[in-house]
Amino acid sequence: MFRFSTIKDYHIALQNGQTTCVEAVRFYIDTIKRDAHLNAWLSVYEEEALSLASQLDDSRKPGEPLAPLHGVVIGLKDVILYKDHPVSAASAILKDYTAIYDATATLRLKEAGAIIIGRQNCDEFAMGSTNEHSAYGAVKNPIDTTRVPGGSSGGSAVAVQADHCMISLGSDTGGSVRQPADFCGIIGLKPSYGRISRYGLIAYASSFDQIGIFAKNIEDIALTLQIIAGDDAFDSTVSPEPVPDYTTELQNTLTAPQRIAYFKEALDHPGLDPAIKASTEAFIKKLTEQGYIVEPIDFELLEYVVPTYYILTTAEASSNLSRFDGVRFGHRSKLHFEDLNALYKASRSEGFGKEVQRRIMLGSFVLSAGYFDAYFTKAQQVRAMLHTQTAAIFQQYSAIISPTVPSPAFKIGEMQNDQVAMFLADIYTVFANLVGIPAISVPLFQHPNGMPFGLQIMTSQFDEVSLLRLSKQFMELV
């Protein structure tokens, strides 16, 4: 029976004739069908994937090197465009829409030999922390189906955790890759802002959004990042900095003692689960025993990161989603209206779910003439202060660590009536998006209730090399 461990081992098995791409695709299609109750997938491209797998099998020649992602089975979150395939951002307003071009990340996957097996369920327009806000129903956590998988990239995390594919691409605006990775017990990377092109990524908040990667090992994260990162003429916000050979760099061990910081306010926060706090403190002690220099630092701005994040992201969302009005894009109400504004209202009310409507209204409010300076301008000022303080921290420390989220995966429906508590659950993850630094959640711990949870590691902007090395070393300590 087909088994997957790493892309490297998979390629060795292909070259030795121990397996085939067709066998791999059939295995994943079977597991997706077996776990249909998890609701992780919105489309599965069975015939297309099998056809491509057969072509790849026929193309292999003994002794010839394989393309970096030859036959690697990958799923895409339903916000990443794949030409001639459906994409809806898990929203009724984009139901039946078909992508007319490839996202740059998708194109680079295809050029590297990957097999795109399907699109994955998510929170509508990537807005949510539970994957309950999808027009196509909630996604369930495969470890405990009474619990949420996290969001917004919940379907993508579930797909990797439950062996539905080898790698998933999600998107991370404020923790939407790291938080579901934490809840599902896998690895979730959010690269630096600008490291991966956003061309072909349906926007939530353009100055925050970044495509991220889910996998079960650091080596596969590094290889996938190496393939999809880099300059792109279609995205003016992407960095022109050369992309390191992450796979090779990962093998180079960090020799000098690493100075690592953690925010005292993060571990002392009243909303932090006691078991998560205890495990994090115990791991910090283990790091010091291993020769790492781990020190607490004051970060008084921590209490401002969540309100700053939600003011700025909802403002950007209200602007980005204005195009979906039933005339230019999206669902159009079938009711008859003589007034254009009435048509807009009806189409958007029918097409957008409650969470998206709530964030659009909040964004419109903070951008309104009477409140722009009081909210949006102040939030931008706080963001600038965060940038300054973060740069100062990384002059002294190589990384910052924290819990990924303040609690393990909660029950489905548990947070639906407490939006403030839901927003505060993002307290540790939104910081990295506000300042544009890379961050990763690595699965190191298990809660007394049986659910996994992870540790978040952050490094300075575009220093994914150190981030990946530290992640690998930390995982080897457990």
Secondary structure by P-SEA (a helix, b strand, c coil): ccccccaaaaaaaaaaccccaaaaaaaaaaaaaaacccccccccaaaaaaaaaaaaaaaccccccccccccbbbbbcccccccccccccccccccccccccccaaaaaaaaacccccbbbbcccccccccccccccbbbbccccccccccccaaaaaaaaaaccccbbbbbbcccaaaaaaaaacbbbbbcccccccccccccccccccccccccccaaaaaaaaaacccccccccccccccccaaaaaaacccccbbbbbbbccccccccccaaaaaaaaaaaaaaaaacccccccccccccaaaaaaaaaaaaaaaaaaccccccccccccccccccaaaaaaaaaaacccaaaaaaaaaaaaaaccccccccaaaaaaaaaaaaaaaaaaaacccccccccccccccccccccccaaaaaacccccccccccbbbbbbbbcccccccbbbbbbbbbcccaaaaaaaaaaaaaaac
